[in-house]
Amino acid sequence: MFDSVRYSTKTSPELRGAMQKKVAELKGRIDEREARMRRIREEYRIDAERLATLVMQFQKQSRNSEMVSYQTQGGASGDQLVPAGVIANIIREREMVDSERAQVRKVELVLRNLSDTELYNDPKTGEVKSRQPLHQLTDDELEYLGF
């Protein structure tokens, strides 16, 4: 039915536009996640040292799969208790930021290496000419880039 439809073939300018849009989208998500983590840390007054301690404590207790008691959290007497869900949320947000940064690096690498022209031999004359390259994308790549 769709044999003659060539939806998976894109030109360099089409691909470049979609990739630049994707990079902007990913950077926006990263900024949103970092803002959420900052708000959580400010709300619970978690500095970098305390965050590291709480993350280690959370990971240790989640490995043991025992009930987590935050009544015995260490720190200064004025420290606010931090629920396990808050620490889990910070850890998950950090993992997502790392993943999105890796995606940005990959897409930017492809963008830097995306050529606007390619050389080919004219089959009739044998002359070397240049043309706009066409790129074959998989369905997953098309979906990822929003085509």
Disulfide bonds with the S-S distance in Angstrom:
none
